[in-house]
Amino acid sequence: MKQAIWMFSLMVALLVPTTAHAQKVVAKIKGSDTCLPLSQKFAEVYSQKNKGSGISVLGGGSGVGIAALLSNTTDIAQSSRKMKLDEKMKLQKAGHKVKEVIVAYDALAVVVHPANPISKLTREQLEEIFTGKITNWKQVGGSDMKIIVYSRETSSGTYEFFKEHVLNKKNFAPSALLLAATGAVVQSVSQTKGAIGYIGVAYIDKQVKAIDVSYDQGKTFVKPTIANAKSKKYPVTRPLYYYYATTAEKTIKPFMDFILSKEGQHIVQAEGYVPTL
């Protein structure tokens, strides 16, 4: 699951016999890269249990998924941010009423190269790094090494959330390198000694090192873990959404019921996200 994922489509064939209560669902999901591994797992498990189901899953970013919902090229838009007012207005103008469902929660982690001696930073330091005021690791107690900032692209819900909640709505440094997928951020940071980036905690692996973060000006530093996100000790936590037209609700309801069930939320936890239950 923790691989460099750009855009990946999964159409799952049935592997086991259906039960008496099984319900076939054929649907397309598109959008957030943060949601991508989780949606792939939802699709895989549901399709194994329900003969004839075919659920395709694509990434591309939250904005891309919402645009696909507007153009009627996807059934479900997966998003790591709340739908904007202008997006809702466009959908209403097109005659669509939209349902919003929180399927899981996610925590954002700041990551650096494993060889970087820095292990903790304050929110204020992160703001100055990502906005370009701090440009060398020695300015925050590290080695004399240029900081290379990696970010998600502007259509990403992760980009918008990080900008609002970590940078206090300030702009990223002009030198920040924007990448199309979370997996690309992991790969780039792992290959660049002076790099820093941000990813969902489900993407953390041995290729990168997650930084402890303080939101109280250095008094307390908290590790970006699922346990700390669930207990609300780690503050950079956000809901993950599914959006779909109410006209499609009857068709996809069995799948949504599965996601929100105990079994579905067990998958959420097993895949490295925070369940809603």
Secondary structure, DSSP 8 states (H G I E B T S, - for coil): --S--SS--------S---TT----EEEEEE-TTTHHHHHHHHHHHHHHSTT-EEEEEEE-HHHHHHHHHTTS-SEEEESS---HHHHHHHHHTT--EEEEEEEEEEEEEEE-TT----EEEHHHHHHHHTTS--BGGGGTS-S-B-EEEEE-TT-HHHHHHHHHTSTT----TT-EEESSHHHHHHHHHT-TTEEEEEEGGG--TTSEE-EEESSTTS--B---HHHHHTT-S--EEEEEEEEEGGGHHHHHHHHHHHHSHHHHHHHHHTTSB---
